[in-house]
């Protein structure tokens, strides 16, 4: 379901990035961006030995692919999620390709864990040059049948963690005059979504927050991009409470974009200084239609069609 250096800095090892006509055609097929670049920013800082790309939600799905994309560009990565084992496997893979990678397990729903995370990165002698807020939770079903604890955890992870980490890490980027933030929202951000009320609202926050933060940072050397994927085949749907059949039948096949293509579109859009990236032409069209359709027409249709409200 709809689910991111100062002078004198040492260079990181050069890592091969997939190239060639076939790779370019594959990326072009899925990459659709919105919003002009801001010419007065430096969207993607160059790699440096004392800089890191902090990627949250890096244990599966889009987060794994975002870490790979940044590593392909030569950036050292700091992987953050609750589950350590998959991150250790990813870190080993990236190290074999000559990129620095470390694993920091943390539950970003906990305010103390977020504060400790920033201190733990600093203890490694690293400064965050790229922040990727990808960690997220989903829930499904009507609010009157929801689990209050899971709903609160969703808000803490999808909303609080984004604002908290930006508030803690962006000031240093501004002082350095260089940095980039990729916040992962969703096409669910463009309209309320009965059946996933909290999730869609949380992603609407991420999109609005990213646009406002980007405007505040104009001409500072720090760029902000919101990545808004449509449906992606990851474990997100299962964790959110959807069966395999519900996930597969929720939206037409042509709207689904593979996680590697979503990540490539996001990092390419961040590097280009784009405000919003929506991977897949069909997803861009539906996102804009949803934003323009009168709510009195759209919301009853969504309530009738959402699989979580048909159970």
Phi and psi restraints in degrees (value plus and minus 20) as a CYANA .aco file:
   2 UNK   PHI     -75.0   -35.0
   2 UNK   PSI      92.1   132.1
   6 UNK   PHI     -76.0   -36.0
   6 UNK   PSI     141.3   181.3
   7 UNK   PHI     -75.4   -35.4
   7 UNK   PSI     119.1   159.1
   8 UNK   PHI      74.6   114.6
   8 UNK   PSI     -26.0    14.0
   9 UNK   PHI     -87.6   -47.6
   9 UNK   PSI     118.7   158.7
  10 UNK   PHI     -94.1   -54.1
  10 UNK   PSI     127.1   167.1
  11 UNK   PHI    -100.0   -60.0
  11 UNK   PSI     127.7   167.7
  12 UNK   PHI    -105.6   -65.6
  12 UNK   PSI     143.1   183.1
  13 UNK   PHI     -79.7   -39.7
  13 UNK   PSI     123.7   163.7
  14 UNK   PHI     -96.7   -56.7
  14 UNK   PSI     111.8   151.8
  15 UNK   PHI    -140.3  -100.3
  15 UNK   PSI     117.2   157.2
  16 UNK   PHI     -88.1   -48.1
  16 UNK   PSI     112.4   152.4
  17 UNK   PHI    -127.4   -87.4
  17 UNK   PSI     117.9   157.9
  18 UNK   PHI     -75.0   -35.0
  18 UNK   PSI     107.8   147.8
  19 UNK   PHI    -154.1  -114.1
  19 UNK   PSI    -196.0  -156.0
  20 UNK   PHI      82.8   122.8
  20 UNK   PSI     141.9   181.9
  21 UNK   PHI     -77.6   -37.6
  21 UNK   PSI     -60.8   -20.8
  22 UNK   PHI     -83.3   -43.3
  22 UNK   PSI     -64.3   -24.3
  23 UNK   PHI     -84.7   -44.7
  23 UNK   PSI     -60.1   -20.1
  24 UNK   PHI     -86.8   -46.8
  24 UNK   PSI     -58.8   -18.8
  25 UNK   PHI     -84.7   -44.7
  25 UNK   PSI     -59.5   -19.5
  26 UNK   PHI     -84.2   -44.2
  26 UNK   PSI     -64.6   -24.6
  27 UNK   PHI     -86.6   -46.6
  27 UNK   PSI     -61.2   -21.2
  28 UNK   PHI     -84.3   -44.3
  28 UNK   PSI     -50.6   -10.6
  29 UNK   PHI     -80.1   -40.1
  29 UNK   PSI     -55.6   -15.6
  30 UNK   PHI    -125.5   -85.5
  30 UNK   PSI     -39.6     0.4
  31 UNK   PHI    -102.4   -62.4
  31 UNK   PSI      94.0   134.0
  32 UNK   PHI    -150.3  -110.3
  32 UNK   PSI     104.1   144.1
  33 UNK   PHI    -139.5   -99.5
  33 UNK   PSI     138.1   178.1
  34 UNK   PHI    -153.0  -113.0
  34 UNK   PSI     120.2   160.2
  35 UNK   PHI      77.8   117.8
  35 UNK   PSI     109.5   149.5
  36 UNK   PHI     -93.1   -53.1
  36 UNK   PSI     132.5   172.5
  37 UNK   PHI     -88.7   -48.7
  37 UNK   PSI     132.2   172.2
  38 UNK   PHI    -113.2   -73.2
  38 UNK   PSI      95.6   135.6
  39 UNK   PHI     -88.9   -48.9
  39 UNK   PSI     -40.0     0.0
  40 UNK   PHI    -109.5   -69.5
  40 UNK   PSI     -11.3    28.7
  41 UNK   PHI    -133.2   -93.2
  41 UNK   PSI     140.3   180.3
  42 UNK   PHI    -127.2   -87.2
  42 UNK   PSI      74.9   114.9
  43 UNK   PHI     -77.6   -37.6
  43 UNK   PSI     -64.6   -24.6
  44 UNK   PHI    -145.2  -105.2
  44 UNK   PSI      92.2   132.2
  45 UNK   PHI     -83.3   -43.3
  45 UNK   PSI     129.9   169.9
  46 UNK   PHI     -90.9   -50.9
  46 UNK   PSI     133.4   173.4
  47 UNK   PHI     -81.3   -41.3
  47 UNK   PSI     129.3   169.3
  48 UNK   PHI    -172.1  -132.1
  48 UNK   PSI     133.0   173.0
  49 UNK   PHI     -82.5   -42.5
  49 UNK   PSI     -50.2   -10.2
  50 UNK   PHI    -121.4   -81.4
  50 UNK   PSI      -7.2    32.8
  51 UNK   PHI    -134.6   -94.6
  51 UNK   PSI     131.8   171.8
  52 UNK   PHI    -159.2  -119.2
  52 UNK   PSI     135.9   175.9
  53 UNK   PHI    -121.3   -81.3
  53 UNK   PSI      91.3   131.3
  54 UNK   PHI    -108.1   -68.1
  54 UNK   PSI      97.5   137.5
  55 UNK   PHI    -137.5   -97.5
  55 UNK   PSI      94.7   134.7
  56 UNK   PHI    -110.7   -70.7
  56 UNK   PSI     138.6   178.6
  57 UNK   PHI      44.8    84.8
  57 UNK   PSI      16.1    56.1
  58 UNK   PHI    -113.0   -73.0
  58 UNK   PSI       1.6    41.6
  59 UNK   PHI    -118.2   -78.2
  59 UNK   PSI     -29.8    10.2
  60 UNK   PHI    -185.0  -145.0
  60 UNK   PSI     148.8   188.8
  61 UNK   PHI      35.3    75.3
  61 UNK   PSI    -153.9  -113.9
  62 UNK   PHI     -82.2   -42.2
  62 UNK   PSI     -55.4   -15.4
  63 UNK   PHI     -80.7   -40.7
  63 UNK   PSI     -62.5   -22.5
  64 UNK   PHI     -80.0   -40.0
  64 UNK   PSI     -65.4   -25.4
  65 UNK   PHI     -89.8   -49.8
  65 UNK   PSI     -54.2   -14.2
  66 UNK   PHI     -83.4   -43.4
  66 UNK   PSI     -61.9   -21.9
  67 UNK   PHI     -81.6   -41.6
  67 UNK   PSI     -61.9   -21.9
  68 UNK   PHI     -82.7   -42.7
  68 UNK   PSI     -63.0   -23.0
  69 UNK   PHI     -82.1   -42.1
  69 UNK   PSI     -63.5   -23.5
  70 UNK   PHI     -86.9   -46.9
  70 UNK   PSI     -59.1   -19.1
  71 UNK   PHI     -83.8   -43.8
  71 UNK   PSI     -57.4   -17.4
  72 UNK   PHI     -81.5   -41.5
  72 UNK   PSI     -45.2    -5.2
  73 UNK   PHI    -109.2   -69.2
  73 UNK   PSI     -17.0    23.0
  74 UNK   PHI      74.2   114.2
  74 UNK   PSI     -14.6    25.4
  75 UNK   PHI    -104.4   -64.4
  75 UNK   PSI     113.2   153.2
  76 UNK   PHI     -86.4   -46.4
  76 UNK   PSI     125.9   165.9
  77 UNK   PHI    -146.3  -106.3
  77 UNK   PSI     123.2   163.2
  78 UNK   PHI    -132.7   -92.7
  78 UNK   PSI      95.2   135.2
  79 UNK   PHI    -113.5   -73.5
  79 UNK   PSI     110.0   150.0
  80 UNK   PHI    -151.0  -111.0
  80 UNK   PSI     109.1   149.1
  81 UNK   PHI    -192.1  -152.1
  81 UNK   PSI     156.5   196.5
  82 UNK   PHI     -96.9   -56.9
  82 UNK   PSI     -57.5   -17.5
  83 UNK   PHI    -111.2   -71.2
  83 UNK   PSI     100.5   140.5
  84 UNK   PHI    -100.8   -60.8
  84 UNK   PSI     -61.9   -21.9
  85 UNK   PHI     -76.1   -36.1
  85 UNK   PSI     -69.9   -29.9
  86 UNK   PHI     -84.2   -44.2
  86 UNK   PSI     -50.9   -10.9
  87 UNK   PHI     -89.5   -49.5
  87 UNK   PSI     -56.6   -16.6
  88 UNK   PHI     -84.1   -44.1
  88 UNK   PSI     -57.2   -17.2
  89 UNK   PHI     -84.7   -44.7
  89 UNK   PSI     -63.0   -23.0
  90 UNK   PHI     -85.6   -45.6
  90 UNK   PSI     -63.0   -23.0
  91 UNK   PHI     -80.2   -40.2
  91 UNK   PSI     -61.2   -21.2
  92 UNK   PHI     -82.9   -42.9
  92 UNK   PSI     -60.5   -20.5
  93 UNK   PHI     -81.1   -41.1
  93 UNK   PSI     -65.4   -25.4
  94 UNK   PHI     -89.3   -49.3
  94 UNK   PSI     -56.5   -16.5
  95 UNK   PHI     -84.8   -44.8
  95 UNK   PSI     -55.4   -15.4
  96 UNK   PHI     -82.3   -42.3
  96 UNK   PSI     -45.5    -5.5
  97 UNK   PHI    -109.6   -69.6
  97 UNK   PSI     -13.4    26.6
  98 UNK   PHI      68.3   108.3
  98 UNK   PSI      -1.6    38.4
  99 UNK   PHI    -130.9   -90.9
  99 UNK   PSI     118.9   158.9
 100 UNK   PHI     -88.9   -48.9
 100 UNK   PSI     112.9   152.9
 101 UNK   PHI    -167.7  -127.7
 101 UNK   PSI     114.1   154.1
 102 UNK   PHI    -152.4  -112.4
 102 UNK   PSI     138.2   178.2
 103 UNK   PHI    -134.3   -94.3
 103 UNK   PSI     107.4   147.4
 104 UNK   PHI    -148.2  -108.2
 104 UNK   PSI      84.3   124.3
 105 UNK   PHI     -94.1   -54.1
 105 UNK   PSI     114.5   154.5
 106 UNK   PHI    -182.2  -142.2
 106 UNK   PSI     123.8   163.8
 107 UNK   PHI    -118.0   -78.0
 107 UNK   PSI      83.2   123.2
 108 UNK   PHI     -93.8   -53.8
 108 UNK   PSI     -24.6    15.4
 109 UNK   PHI     -93.0   -53.0
 109 UNK   PSI     -34.9     5.1
 110 UNK   PHI    -118.8   -78.8
 110 UNK   PSI     100.7   140.7
 111 UNK   PHI     -75.6   -35.6
 111 UNK   PSI     -60.2   -20.2
 112 UNK   PHI     -83.8   -43.8
 112 UNK   PSI     -56.1   -16.1
 113 UNK   PHI     -85.8   -45.8
 113 UNK   PSI     -54.4   -14.4
 114 UNK   PHI     -89.6   -49.6
 114 UNK   PSI     -62.9   -22.9
 115 UNK   PHI     -84.1   -44.1
 115 UNK   PSI     -62.5   -22.5
 116 UNK   PHI     -84.4   -44.4
 116 UNK   PSI     -54.6   -14.6
 117 UNK   PHI     -79.0   -39.0
 117 UNK   PSI     -65.9   -25.9
 118 UNK   PHI     -82.0   -42.0
 118 UNK   PSI     -61.1   -21.1
 119 UNK   PHI     -86.4   -46.4
 119 UNK   PSI     -58.0   -18.0
 120 UNK   PHI     -85.8   -45.8
 120 UNK   PSI     -57.5   -17.5
 121 UNK   PHI     -85.0   -45.0
 121 UNK   PSI     -64.0   -24.0
 122 UNK   PHI     -82.5   -42.5
 122 UNK   PSI     -55.1   -15.1
 123 UNK   PHI     -85.9   -45.9
 123 UNK   PSI     -41.1    -1.1
 124 UNK   PHI    -103.3   -63.3
 124 UNK   PSI     -20.9    19.1
 125 UNK   PHI      58.0    98.0
 125 UNK   PSI       5.2    45.2
 126 UNK   PHI    -136.3   -96.3
 126 UNK   PSI     130.2   170.2
 127 UNK   PHI    -137.0   -97.0
 127 UNK   PSI     120.3   160.3
 128 UNK   PHI    -101.5   -61.5
 128 UNK   PSI      92.3   132.3
 129 UNK   PHI    -113.7   -73.7
 129 UNK   PSI     -47.8    -7.8
 130 UNK   PHI    -152.4  -112.4
 130 UNK   PSI     106.6   146.6
 131 UNK   PHI    -132.1   -92.1
 131 UNK   PSI     104.1   144.1
 132 UNK   PHI    -136.4   -96.4
 132 UNK   PSI      85.6   125.6
 133 UNK   PHI    -109.7   -69.7
 133 UNK   PSI      70.3   110.3
 134 UNK   PHI    -130.8   -90.8
 134 UNK   PSI     -41.3    -1.3
 135 UNK   PHI     -77.3   -37.3
 135 UNK   PSI     116.0   156.0
 136 UNK   PHI    -183.4  -143.4
 136 UNK   PSI     134.3   174.3
 137 UNK   PHI    -141.4  -101.4
 137 UNK   PSI     135.8   175.8
 138 UNK   PHI    -151.2  -111.2
 138 UNK   PSI     128.9   168.9
 139 UNK   PHI    -151.2  -111.2
 139 UNK   PSI     143.0   183.0
 140 UNK   PHI    -163.7  -123.7
 140 UNK   PSI     137.0   177.0
 141 UNK   PHI      88.5   128.5
 141 UNK   PSI     150.4   190.4
 142 UNK   PHI     -89.7   -49.7
 142 UNK   PSI     129.8   169.8
 143 UNK   PHI     -80.4   -40.4
 143 UNK   PSI     -55.6   -15.6
 144 UNK   PHI     -90.4   -50.4
 144 UNK   PSI     -28.7    11.3
 145 UNK   PHI    -134.8   -94.8
 145 UNK   PSI      -4.0    36.0
 146 UNK   PHI    -104.4   -64.4
 146 UNK   PSI     143.6   183.6
 147 UNK   PHI    -112.5   -72.5
 147 UNK   PSI      92.7   132.7
 148 UNK   PHI     -76.0   -36.0
 148 UNK   PSI     -56.9   -16.9
 149 UNK   PHI     -84.8   -44.8
 149 UNK   PSI     -63.1   -23.1
 150 UNK   PHI     -88.9   -48.9
 150 UNK   PSI     -57.2   -17.2
 151 UNK   PHI     -83.1   -43.1
 151 UNK   PSI     -62.8   -22.8
 152 UNK   PHI     -86.1   -46.1
 152 UNK   PSI     -59.2   -19.2
 153 UNK   PHI     -84.4   -44.4
 153 UNK   PSI     -57.3   -17.3
 154 UNK   PHI     -79.6   -39.6
 154 UNK   PSI     -67.5   -27.5
 155 UNK   PHI     -84.5   -44.5
 155 UNK   PSI     -60.4   -20.4
 156 UNK   PHI     -84.8   -44.8
 156 UNK   PSI     -57.6   -17.6
 157 UNK   PHI    -101.1   -61.1
 157 UNK   PSI     -67.7   -27.7
 158 UNK   PHI     -99.2   -59.2
 158 UNK   PSI     -47.9    -7.9
 159 UNK   PHI    -132.2   -92.2
 159 UNK   PSI     -79.8   -39.8
 160 UNK   PHI     -79.6   -39.6
 160 UNK   PSI     -64.7   -24.7
 161 UNK   PHI     -84.4   -44.4
 161 UNK   PSI     -57.2   -17.2
 162 UNK   PHI     -83.1   -43.1
 162 UNK   PSI     -70.7   -30.7
 163 UNK   PHI     -86.2   -46.2
 163 UNK   PSI     -59.8   -19.8
 164 UNK   PHI     -83.5   -43.5
 164 UNK   PSI     -71.5   -31.5
 165 UNK   PHI     -86.7   -46.7
 165 UNK   PSI     -56.7   -16.7
 166 UNK   PHI     -83.6   -43.6
 166 UNK   PSI     -63.0   -23.0
 167 UNK   PHI     -84.0   -44.0
 167 UNK   PSI     -51.7   -11.7
 168 UNK   PHI    -103.5   -63.5
 168 UNK   PSI     -52.2   -12.2
 169 UNK   PHI    -127.8   -87.8
 169 UNK   PSI     -47.1    -7.1
 170 UNK   PHI     -87.1   -47.1
 170 UNK   PSI     -57.2   -17.2
 171 UNK   PHI     -75.3   -35.3
 171 UNK   PSI     -60.3   -20.3
 172 UNK   PHI     -87.0   -47.0
 172 UNK   PSI     -56.7   -16.7
 173 UNK   PHI     -79.8   -39.8
 173 UNK   PSI     -63.1   -23.1
 174 UNK   PHI     -83.8   -43.8
 174 UNK   PSI     -61.9   -21.9
 175 UNK   PHI     -82.3   -42.3
 175 UNK   PSI     -57.0   -17.0
 176 UNK   PHI     -98.0   -58.0
 176 UNK   PSI     -39.1     0.9
 177 UNK   PHI      54.8    94.8
 177 UNK   PSI       4.1    44.1
 178 UNK   PHI    -178.9  -138.9
 178 UNK   PSI     114.4   154.4
 179 UNK   PHI     146.7   186.7
 179 UNK   PSI     146.8   186.8
 180 UNK   PHI    -170.5  -130.5
 180 UNK   PSI     121.7   161.7
 181 UNK   PHI    -146.7  -106.7
 181 UNK   PSI     107.9   147.9
 182 UNK   PHI    -137.4   -97.4
 182 UNK   PSI      91.2   131.2
 183 UNK   PHI    -123.2   -83.2
 183 UNK   PSI     105.1   145.1
 184 UNK   PHI    -110.3   -70.3
 184 UNK   PSI      93.0   133.0
 185 UNK   PHI    -123.3   -83.3
 185 UNK   PSI    -149.3  -109.3
 186 UNK   PHI    -195.8  -155.8
 186 UNK   PSI     139.5   179.5
 187 UNK   PHI     -86.5   -46.5
 187 UNK   PSI     -36.6     3.4
 188 UNK   PHI     -84.1   -44.1
 188 UNK   PSI     -34.4     5.6
 189 UNK   PHI     -91.7   -51.7
 189 UNK   PSI     -36.7     3.3
 190 UNK   PHI    -108.2   -68.2
 190 UNK   PSI     -23.2    16.8
 191 UNK   PHI    -181.9  -141.9
 191 UNK   PSI     134.4   174.4
 192 UNK   PHI     -81.8   -41.8
 192 UNK   PSI     132.7   172.7
 193 UNK   PHI    -154.0  -114.0
 193 UNK   PSI      73.1   113.1
 194 UNK   PHI     -76.9   -36.9
 194 UNK   PSI     114.0   154.0
 195 UNK   PHI      80.8   120.8
 195 UNK   PSI     -43.2    -3.2
 196 UNK   PHI    -163.3  -123.3
 196 UNK   PSI      32.7    72.7
 197 UNK   PHI     -80.0   -40.0
 197 UNK   PSI     -68.3   -28.3
 198 UNK   PHI     -88.7   -48.7
 198 UNK   PSI     -60.3   -20.3
 199 UNK   PHI     -82.5   -42.5
 199 UNK   PSI     -71.0   -31.0
 200 UNK   PHI     -81.8   -41.8
 200 UNK   PSI     -60.6   -20.6
 201 UNK   PHI     -83.5   -43.5
 201 UNK   PSI     -58.5   -18.5
 202 UNK   PHI     -86.0   -46.0
 202 UNK   PSI     -57.1   -17.1
 203 UNK   PHI     -95.8   -55.8
 203 UNK   PSI     -49.1    -9.1
 204 UNK   PHI     -83.6   -43.6
 204 UNK   PSI     -57.9   -17.9
 205 UNK   PHI     -80.3   -40.3
 205 UNK   PSI     -68.2   -28.2
 206 UNK   PHI     -79.6   -39.6
 206 UNK   PSI     -62.4   -22.4
 207 UNK   PHI     -85.9   -45.9
 207 UNK   PSI     -68.0   -28.0
 208 UNK   PHI     -83.3   -43.3
 208 UNK   PSI     -64.0   -24.0
 209 UNK   PHI     -81.2   -41.2
 209 UNK   PSI     -63.3   -23.3
 210 UNK   PHI     -85.0   -45.0
 210 UNK   PSI     -61.6   -21.6
 211 UNK   PHI     -84.9   -44.9
 211 UNK   PSI     -62.9   -22.9
 212 UNK   PHI     -86.7   -46.7
 212 UNK   PSI     -64.1   -24.1
 213 UNK   PHI     -82.0   -42.0
 213 UNK   PSI     -60.1   -20.1
 214 UNK   PHI     -79.0   -39.0
 214 UNK   PSI     -63.7   -23.7
 215 UNK   PHI     -84.8   -44.8
 215 UNK   PSI     -59.1   -19.1
 216 UNK   PHI     -83.3   -43.3
 216 UNK   PSI     -52.5   -12.5
 217 UNK   PHI    -113.8   -73.8
 217 UNK   PSI     -14.9    25.1
 218 UNK   PHI     -75.8   -35.8
 218 UNK   PSI     113.0   153.0
 219 UNK   PHI      53.2    93.2
 219 UNK   PSI      -9.4    30.6
 220 UNK   PHI    -114.0   -74.0
 220 UNK   PSI     -31.5     8.5
 221 UNK   PHI      70.3   110.3
 221 UNK   PSI     -17.9    22.1
 222 UNK   PHI    -134.1   -94.1
 222 UNK   PSI     108.7   148.7
 223 UNK   PHI    -131.8   -91.8
 223 UNK   PSI     129.0   169.0
 224 UNK   PHI    -150.1  -110.1
 224 UNK   PSI     111.7   151.7
 225 UNK   PHI    -149.2  -109.2
 225 UNK   PSI     118.4   158.4
 226 UNK   PHI    -123.2   -83.2
 226 UNK   PSI     104.2   144.2
 227 UNK   PHI    -117.8   -77.8
 227 UNK   PSI     103.3   143.3
 228 UNK   PHI    -141.0  -101.0
 228 UNK   PSI      63.3   103.3
 229 UNK   PHI     -92.6   -52.6
 229 UNK   PSI     132.4   172.4
 230 UNK   PHI    -108.3   -68.3
 230 UNK   PSI    -165.8  -125.8
 231 UNK   PHI     -88.4   -48.4
 231 UNK   PSI     115.1   155.1
 232 UNK   PHI    -155.0  -115.0
 232 UNK   PSI     117.2   157.2
 233 UNK   PHI    -100.5   -60.5
 233 UNK   PSI      70.9   110.9
 234 UNK   PHI    -154.4  -114.4
 234 UNK   PSI    -194.5  -154.5
 235 UNK   PHI    -100.3   -60.3
 235 UNK   PSI     -18.4    21.6
 236 UNK   PHI     -78.5   -38.5
 236 UNK   PSI     -65.2   -25.2
 237 UNK   PHI     -80.1   -40.1
 237 UNK   PSI     -61.7   -21.7
 238 UNK   PHI     -84.4   -44.4
 238 UNK   PSI     -64.7   -24.7
 239 UNK   PHI     -84.6   -44.6
 239 UNK   PSI     -52.8   -12.8
 240 UNK   PHI     -96.4   -56.4
 240 UNK   PSI     -29.1    10.9
 241 UNK   PHI      86.2   126.2
 241 UNK   PSI      -7.3    32.7
 242 UNK   PHI    -113.4   -73.4
 242 UNK   PSI     120.2   160.2
 243 UNK   PHI     -94.9   -54.9
 243 UNK   PSI     144.9   184.9
 244 UNK   PHI     -79.7   -39.7
 244 UNK   PSI     -58.5   -18.5
 245 UNK   PHI     -87.3   -47.3
 245 UNK   PSI     -62.2   -22.2
 246 UNK   PHI     -83.9   -43.9
 246 UNK   PSI     -62.3   -22.3
 247 UNK   PHI     -82.8   -42.8
 247 UNK   PSI     -67.3   -27.3
 248 UNK   PHI     -86.3   -46.3
 248 UNK   PSI     -54.4   -14.4
 249 UNK   PHI    -114.8   -74.8
 249 UNK   PSI     -19.4    20.6
 250 UNK   PHI     -88.3   -48.3
 250 UNK   PSI     -58.8   -18.8
 251 UNK   PHI    -159.7  -119.7
 251 UNK   PSI     135.0   175.0
 252 UNK   PHI     -79.6   -39.6
 252 UNK   PSI     129.9   169.9
 253 UNK   PHI     -78.3   -38.3
 253 UNK   PSI     -54.3   -14.3
 254 UNK   PHI     -88.9   -48.9
 254 UNK   PSI     -32.1     7.9
 255 UNK   PHI    -108.5   -68.5
 255 UNK   PSI     -33.7     6.3
 256 UNK   PHI     -99.1   -59.1
 256 UNK   PSI     112.9   152.9
 257 UNK   PHI    -141.7  -101.7
 257 UNK   PSI     112.9   152.9
 258 UNK   PHI     -83.1   -43.1
 258 UNK   PSI     127.9   167.9
 259 UNK   PHI     -76.6   -36.6
 259 UNK   PSI     -62.2   -22.2
 260 UNK   PHI     -80.3   -40.3
 260 UNK   PSI     -57.3   -17.3
 261 UNK   PHI     -90.4   -50.4
 261 UNK   PSI     -56.6   -16.6
 262 UNK   PHI     -81.1   -41.1
 262 UNK   PSI     -66.5   -26.5
 263 UNK   PHI     -85.2   -45.2
 263 UNK   PSI     -61.6   -21.6
 264 UNK   PHI     -81.9   -41.9
 264 UNK   PSI     -62.4   -22.4
 265 UNK   PHI     -83.2   -43.2
 265 UNK   PSI     -60.8   -20.8
 266 UNK   PHI     -84.5   -44.5
 266 UNK   PSI     -67.6   -27.6
 267 UNK   PHI     -90.6   -50.6
 267 UNK   PSI     -57.6   -17.6
 268 UNK   PHI     -83.1   -43.1
 268 UNK   PSI     -61.0   -21.0
 269 UNK   PHI     -86.3   -46.3
 269 UNK   PSI     -58.0   -18.0
 270 UNK   PHI     -82.8   -42.8
 270 UNK   PSI     -64.1   -24.1
 271 UNK   PHI     -85.1   -45.1
 271 UNK   PSI     -50.6   -10.6
 272 UNK   PHI    -105.7   -65.7
 272 UNK   PSI     -24.6    15.4
 273 UNK   PHI      56.5    96.5
 273 UNK   PSI       9.5    49.5
 274 UNK   PHI     -99.7   -59.7
 274 UNK   PSI     129.4   169.4
 275 UNK   PHI     -98.1   -58.1
 275 UNK   PSI     -64.0   -24.0
 276 UNK   PHI    -158.0  -118.0
 276 UNK   PSI     116.1   156.1
 277 UNK   PHI    -142.9  -102.9
 277 UNK   PSI     104.7   144.7
 278 UNK   PHI    -141.4  -101.4
 278 UNK   PSI      83.3   123.3
 279 UNK   PHI     -91.3   -51.3
 279 UNK   PSI     108.7   148.7
 280 UNK   PHI      78.1   118.1
 280 UNK   PSI     103.5   143.5
 281 UNK   PHI     -80.3   -40.3
 281 UNK   PSI     -61.0   -21.0
 282 UNK   PHI     -82.7   -42.7
 282 UNK   PSI     -57.7   -17.7
 283 UNK   PHI     -89.5   -49.5
 283 UNK   PSI     -55.4   -15.4
 284 UNK   PHI     -86.6   -46.6
 284 UNK   PSI     -62.3   -22.3
 285 UNK   PHI     -83.1   -43.1
 285 UNK   PSI     -67.6   -27.6
 286 UNK   PHI     -87.1   -47.1
 286 UNK   PSI     -54.4   -14.4
 287 UNK   PHI     -83.1   -43.1
 287 UNK   PSI     -63.9   -23.9
 288 UNK   PHI     -89.8   -49.8
 288 UNK   PSI     -58.3   -18.3
 289 UNK   PHI     -83.1   -43.1
 289 UNK   PSI     -62.2   -22.2
 290 UNK   PHI     -82.8   -42.8
 290 UNK   PSI     -57.7   -17.7
 291 UNK   PHI     -88.5   -48.5
 291 UNK   PSI     -47.1    -7.1
 292 UNK   PHI    -116.4   -76.4
 292 UNK   PSI     -41.7    -1.7
 293 UNK   PHI     -90.8   -50.8
 293 UNK   PSI     114.2   154.2
 294 UNK   PHI     -75.6   -35.6
 294 UNK   PSI     116.4   156.4
 295 UNK   PHI     -83.1   -43.1
 295 UNK   PSI     -50.1   -10.1
 296 UNK   PHI     -87.6   -47.6
 296 UNK   PSI     -40.2    -0.2
 297 UNK   PHI    -113.5   -73.5
 297 UNK   PSI     -64.9   -24.9
 298 UNK   PHI     -90.5   -50.5
 298 UNK   PSI     -66.5   -26.5
 299 UNK   PHI     -86.3   -46.3
 299 UNK   PSI     -62.4   -22.4
 300 UNK   PHI     -81.3   -41.3
 300 UNK   PSI     -56.9   -16.9
 301 UNK   PHI     -83.3   -43.3
 301 UNK   PSI     -65.9   -25.9
 302 UNK   PHI     -84.6   -44.6
 302 UNK   PSI     -58.5   -18.5
 303 UNK   PHI     -84.9   -44.9
 303 UNK   PSI     -57.4   -17.4
 304 UNK   PHI     -91.0   -51.0
 304 UNK   PSI     -51.5   -11.5
 305 UNK   PHI    -118.0   -78.0
 305 UNK   PSI     -35.0     5.0
 306 UNK   PHI     -91.6   -51.6
 306 UNK   PSI     108.4   148.4
 307 UNK   PHI     -81.9   -41.9
 307 UNK   PSI     -49.3    -9.3
 308 UNK   PHI     -91.0   -51.0
 308 UNK   PSI     -34.8     5.2
 309 UNK   PHI    -123.3   -83.3
 309 UNK   PSI     -11.5    28.5
 310 UNK   PHI    -125.3   -85.3
 310 UNK   PSI     -20.5    19.5
